[in-house]
Each structure stands twice: as structure tokens, then as C-alpha cells.
């Protein structure tokens, strides 16, 4: 039997997107297994999630390294030791350096709680509310040397309501994150993604039906 390709998942906190990836892997919805979970935070609950499912989990404390490049070099070493073919950032609160990016070219993806290129960086839902947009959402994208500037793989849209708080909007977005992150991973591992300039081309997936949606509903 051919071994499934491996994924490395990087987390810094609760790891709810990690859990969505674990669930999808165990259900056969993505053709891969999680080979290792890494965190820069020894208290991250994502490490507990990994160990609950028998997944190797390691801590690399960024404070133990003299600079970002040295930290990233150690992360690269560990990921390569597990033979991971894809690296997934799932709430990993570190800006990676070219040392990391060049080790896994076009094999690092990230989930962001906004419709990029709008509202990059931290606190996407807060930025959306302050700006007054009618819709927000989330984006899975390839990582590049900018901050949330890499080519977009898939996005999901959610409405923004008049009585939303940062917490209620973030919860609505998170639900969609859990849906589209495994989808993006599956497309990558099935070889259906290619990058052309800033565009990610998806092959053999059909077209998304035309739709319209008003907000607020009238």
C-alpha cells in the first residue's frame, strides 16, 4: 500500500483549524496524514489536540534562538525529518523568513480571517468591523515573503450584521475556515493547483455557480 503524503501543521494557540484538518484526514476527506505538529508555544492547546490523536507534536521556543532565521532553520530541519510534503500554518503567530519560505517553495499555505487583500495582518474581524464592510470572510493562500500577500487558493464569504461584535463575527468566519482549509489541502495534494503570476489555477473542479446575495437582507 502506498503511504499517504505527510503534512506539517504549525500552531501557536488553540488549534481549531488543526482539529478540522485532523478530522478531515481521519475521515478520508483529504488524501494525507498529519506527520507532525509544531508550535513555538509550549502551552498551545493545539499540541494537546495532536497528542490526543497520536500525532507527533514538538515545541520549538523562538525565544531560545538569537534571531528569526535561526529559529526558522530549526523548524525546517524538524519538518524535513518527518518528510512532510506540505506545510500548513494554522494560527501560527510568527512571521516566517526567507529561510523557511525557500526551504518549501510553493508548499506552504496559510489561513487568514479576512477576504484578502483586504485587512491583512492581525485582527481581521476587528478591521472589518471598523471599516464598516457588509461582507467579510476568510482566505487560504500560498505564503510568500509579504504579510498575507501570497496567491489566493480559496475564499469563503460571510455577512457582517449590524449588531456584530468582533467575537461574533470571528466565530462566523472561523466556521468557514474549518470548511475551506481542508478543501484547499485536498486540492493541493490532488495536484489540482498551479500558480500563474498572482493567480492560482484550479483544474478539474468545475465552476462555482453564479450567485448574488444582499446584506442586509431586504
C-alpha positions in Angstrom: 0.0 0.0 0.0 1.3 3.4 -1.0 2.0 5.7 2.0 -0.1 8.8 2.3 1.8 12.1 1.9 2.6 13.9 5.1 1.5 17.4 6.3 3.3 19.5 8.9 0.9 21.9 10.8 2.2 24.9 12.7 0.2 26.3 15.6 0.6 28.9 18.3 -2.8 28.6 20.1 -6.0 26.6 20.4 -5.6 24.8 17.1 -9.2 24.7 16.0 -8.1 24.7 12.3 -5.7 21.9 13.2 -8.6 19.9 14.5 -10.5 20.5 11.3 -7.6 19.1 9.3 -7.2 16.2 11.7 -10.9 15.4 11.3 -10.8 15.6 7.5 -7.7 13.4 7.4 -9.2 10.7 9.6 -12.5 10.8 7.6 -10.5 10.4 4.3 -11.7 13.8 3.0 -8.0 14.7 2.3 -5.5 12.2 1.0 -2.9 12.7 3.6 -1.9 12.2 7.2 -0.5 14.8 9.6 3.1 13.8 10.2 3.9 16.4 12.8 2.5 19.4 14.7 5.0 22.1 15.7 4.4 25.1 18.0 6.5 28.0 19.3 4.3 28.0 22.4 4.5 25.1 24.9 1.1 26.0 26.3 -0.7 25.8 22.9 -3.8 23.6 23.1 -3.1 22.6 19.5 -0.3 20.3 21.0 -2.9 18.6 23.1 -5.2 18.1 20.1 -2.3 16.5 18.2 -1.3 14.1 21.0 -4.9 13.1 21.6 -4.8 11.7 18.0 -1.4 10.1 18.3 0.3 12.8 16.1 3.9 13.7 17.0 4.0 17.2 18.5 7.1 19.2 19.1 7.8 22.6 20.7 10.4 25.0 19.3 10.6 28.1 21.6 11.5 31.0 19.4 12.9 32.8 22.4 15.8 30.3 22.5 17.2 31.5 19.2 19.3 34.5 18.5 17.2 35.6 15.5 14.2 34.6 13.3 16.4 32.9 10.8 18.0 30.6 13.3 14.5 29.7 14.6 13.2 29.0 11.1 16.2 26.9 10.2 15.5 24.6 13.2 11.8 24.4 12.1 12.9 23.5 8.6 15.2 20.8 10.0 12.4 19.2 12.0 9.8 19.3 9.2 12.2 17.7 6.8 13.0 15.0 9.3 9.3 14.0 9.1 9.2 14.1 5.3 6.3 16.5 5.1 5.2 17.4 1.6 3.0 20.4 2.6 3.3 22.9 5.4 0.1 24.4 6.8 0.1 27.4 9.1 -3.0 27.2 11.4 -2.9 30.2 13.7 0.9 30.3 13.8 1.7 33.7 15.2 5.2 34.2 13.7 6.2 35.9 10.5 8.4 33.4 8.7 11.6 34.4 7.0 13.0 33.6 3.5 15.0 30.8 5.2 11.7 29.0 5.8 10.0 30.0 2.6 12.8 28.9 0.3 13.0 25.5 2.0 9.4 24.7 0.9 8.7 26.7 -2.3 5.0 26.8 -3.1 4.4 24.2 -0.4 3.4 26.5 2.5 -0.2 27.6 2.9 -1.9 29.8 5.4 -5.5 30.6 6.6 -6.4 34.2 7.2 -9.7 35.6 8.8 -10.4 38.2 6.1 -11.0 38.4 2.4 -7.5 39.2 1.2 -6.1 41.5 0.0 -8.4 43.4 2.4 -7.4 43.5 6.1 -4.0 41.7 6.2 -2.1 41.2 9.4 -3.7 40.7 12.8 -7.3 41.2 14.0 -9.0 40.7 10.6 -12.6 40.7 12.1 -11.8 43.9 14.1 -10.5 45.6 11.0 -13.6 44.6 9.0 -16.0 46.0 11.7 -14.1 49.3 12.0 -14.1 49.7 8.2 -17.8 49.1 8.0 -17.8 46.4 5.3 -21.0 44.4 4.6 -19.2 41.2 4.0 -16.1 39.6 5.4 -14.8 36.1 5.3 -11.6 34.0 5.2 -8.8 33.2 2.7 -6.5 30.2 2.2 -3.4 31.4 0.3 0.1 30.4 -0.5 2.7 32.0 1.7 5.2 34.5 0.2 7.6 37.0 1.6 4.9 39.6 2.3 2.4 39.6 5.1 -0.7 37.9 3.8 0.1 38.8 0.2 0.5 35.3 -1.4 -1.7 33.9 -4.2 -5.2 33.1 -3.1 -6.3 29.4 -3.3 -9.9 29.6 -1.9 -12.1 32.1 -0.1 -15.4 32.0 1.8 -17.7 34.9 2.4 -19.8 35.7 5.5 -22.3 38.5 6.1 -21.5 41.3 8.6 -24.5 42.2 10.7 -25.3 45.5 12.4 -25.1 44.0 15.9 -21.9 42.0 15.3 -19.1 42.2 17.7 -15.5 41.2 17.0 -16.3 37.9 18.7 -19.5 37.1 16.9 -18.0 37.9 13.5 -14.8 36.0 14.3 -16.9 32.9 15.2 -18.9 33.1 12.0 -15.6 33.4 10.0 -14.0 30.5 11.9 -16.7 28.1 11.0 -15.9 28.8 7.3 -12.2 28.5 8.0 -12.8 24.9 9.2 -14.6 24.2 5.9 -12.3 25.7 3.4 -8.9 24.8 4.8 -9.3 21.0 4.3 -10.7 21.8 0.9 -7.5 23.7 -0.1 -5.3 21.0 1.3 -7.2 18.4 -0.8 -6.8 20.4 -4.0 -3.1 20.8 -3.4 -2.5 17.2 -2.6 -4.5 16.0 -5.6 -2.3 18.1 -7.9 -5.1 20.4 -9.0 -3.4 23.8 -8.1 -0.9 25.7 -10.2 0.3 29.3 -9.8 0.4 31.7 -12.7 1.6 35.1 -11.6 -0.7 36.1 -8.8 -3.4 33.6 -9.8 -3.9 30.1 -8.5 -5.4 28.0 -11.3 -7.6 25.1 -10.1 -8.0 22.2 -12.6 -10.9 19.8 -13.0 -13.0 21.3 -10.2 -15.9 22.8 -12.3 -17.2 26.3 -12.0 -18.8 27.8 -8.9 -22.5 28.6 -9.8 -23.3 32.3 -10.2 -24.9 33.8 -7.1 -26.0 37.0 -5.6 -26.5 38.0 -2.0 -27.7 41.1 -0.4 -26.7 42.4 3.0 -28.6 43.4 4.9 -31.4 41.2 3.6 -34.4 43.1 2.4 
